Amino acid sequence: MEIEYKVQDNEVFANLSGELDEASADYVRLSLDELLKSSDKITSKLVLDFSKVSFMDSTGIGILFGRYKKFIRRDIPIFIKNPQNHVDRILKMTGIYEIMPKIS
């Protein structure tokens, strides 16, 4: 798993690529937590671009819910962008789009 960040107009865009599973969970968790610690860069939202996420399991869902709780405490909403079809199905089944809306 790799994550590349881009800051634009007080919004952070995180481009994820690889597999979001147990093997990458700690890296993703720590990376997003570190981003939150430096939240002076973010004032309006975090956009997670899933276009290059090839696989995600329940561990990935847990990571997303956990980060949502931390970011929303700081009034920073999270949005999900461009999930591949198989990842999109998992995200829909979990109901995550109710708290992290899907955008295009």
C-alpha positions as semicolon CSV with decimal commas, in nm:
position;residue;x (nm);y (nm);z (nm)
1;M;0,000;0,000;0,000
2;E;0,120;0,346;-0,088
3;I;-0,038;0,680;-0,001
4;E;0,042;1,006;-0,176
5;Y;-0,095;1,330;-0,034
6;K;-0,176;1,652;-0,215
7;V;-0,299;1,967;-0,041
8;Q;-0,514;2,205;-0,241
9;D;-0,727;2,489;-0,105
10;N;-0,713;2,351;0,252
11;E;-0,835;2,012;0,133
12;V;-0,621;1,702;0,144
13;F;-0,637;1,446;-0,133
14;A;-0,493;1,106;-0,043
15;N;-0,428;0,875;-0,336
16;L;-0,415;0,518;-0,212
17;S;-0,272;0,238;-0,423
18;G;-0,239;-0,131;-0,346
19;E;-0,429;-0,353;-0,107
20;L;-0,605;-0,225;0,204
21;D;-0,594;-0,531;0,426
22;E;-0,431;-0,668;0,740
23;A;-0,082;-0,644;0,590
24;S;-0,116;-0,270;0,522
25;A;-0,346;-0,176;0,811
26;D;-0,082;-0,038;1,047
27;Y;0,079;0,171;0,774
28;V;-0,252;0,325;0,664
29;R;-0,366;0,385;1,021
30;L;-0,040;0,552;1,123
31;S;-0,018;0,756;0,804
32;L;-0,371;0,897;0,840
33;D;-0,324;0,955;1,213
34;E;-0,004;1,147;1,141
35;L;-0,194;1,352;0,884
36;L;-0,454;1,436;1,148
37;K;-0,184;1,547;1,390
38;S;-0,074;1,799;1,129
39;S;-0,435;1,899;1,061
40;D;-0,340;2,263;1,027
41;K;-0,307;2,160;0,660
42;I;-0,669;2,048;0,653
43;T;-0,954;2,281;0,730
44;S;-1,233;2,153;0,514
45;K;-1,208;1,785;0,411
46;L;-1,009;1,472;0,336
47;V;-1,069;1,295;0,006
48;L;-0,954;0,934;-0,017
49;D;-0,901;0,836;-0,381
50;F;-0,953;0,460;-0,411
51;S;-0,900;0,435;-0,789
52;K;-0,581;0,233;-0,740
53;V;-0,696;0,019;-0,446
54;S;-0,704;-0,331;-0,591
55;F;-0,834;-0,515;-0,283
56;M;-0,994;-0,435;0,051
57;D;-1,115;-0,661;0,330
58;S;-1,285;-0,612;0,667
59;T;-0,961;-0,483;0,818
60;G;-0,970;-0,197;0,567
61;I;-1,328;-0,119;0,664
62;G;-1,221;-0,107;1,029
63;I;-0,942;0,136;0,943
64;L;-1,189;0,363;0,762
65;F;-1,439;0,363;1,050
66;G;-1,164;0,432;1,303
67;R;-1,022;0,723;1,104
68;Y;-1,372;0,861;1,049
69;K;-1,425;0,882;1,426
70;K;-1,097;1,068;1,475
71;F;-1,138;1,310;1,184
72;I;-1,502;1,393;1,254
73;R;-1,410;1,494;1,611
74;R;-1,212;1,774;1,446
75;D;-1,500;1,854;1,208
76;I;-1,306;1,720;0,910
77;P;-1,535;1,512;0,687
78;I;-1,395;1,227;0,478
79;F;-1,506;1,151;0,124
80;I;-1,433;0,847;-0,091
81;K;-1,354;0,893;-0,458
82;N;-1,328;0,655;-0,756
83;P;-1,348;0,310;-0,593
84;Q;-1,309;0,017;-0,833
85;N;-1,626;-0,191;-0,875
86;H;-1,532;-0,473;-0,636
87;V;-1,420;-0,226;-0,366
88;D;-1,731;-0,015;-0,427
89;R;-1,952;-0,320;-0,359
90;I;-1,781;-0,379;-0,024
91;L;-1,816;-0,013;0,072
92;K;-2,186;-0,014;-0,022
93;M;-2,253;-0,333;0,177
94;T;-2,099;-0,187;0,491
95;G;-2,301;0,135;0,466
96;I;-1,985;0,343;0,487
97;Y;-2,114;0,587;0,225
98;E;-2,363;0,713;0,483
99;I;-2,079;0,865;0,682
100;M;-1,813;0,900;0,410
101;P;-1,999;1,001;0,095
102;K;-1,879;0,880;-0,242
103;I;-1,787;1,162;-0,478
104;S;-1,675;1,169;-0,840
